[in-house]
Amino acid sequence: MSNSLRIEAFTLKAVEREHAWQPEWLVSVPMPQGGQEADPMAPDSGDTWRVDAVSGQVYDGTGVPAKTE
C-alpha cells in the first residue's frame, strides 16, 4: 500500500464525555518508518485514535479533537 494510509477500526467501546456515555471506535493508525509500510501488528508501530460512533468526530491519541480541512 504505498502512498496510502491504512486505518483499522478494531474496538467499539463506551467513554464518558461531557457527562454522558458515548460510543466510540478505537482506530489503529500505523506510522510508516523509513519509507516502508508499517506493520500494524508490531508494537509501537503507530497511534490509536478515537472516533465518536455517533457524530464522527475524530480524537487524536491524546484525546484532543482532530481538526479537519
Secondary structure, DSSP 8 states (H G I E B T S, - for coil): -TTS---EEEEEEEEEETTEEEEEEEEEEE--BTTB---TTSTTSEEEEEEETTT--EE-TTS-B----
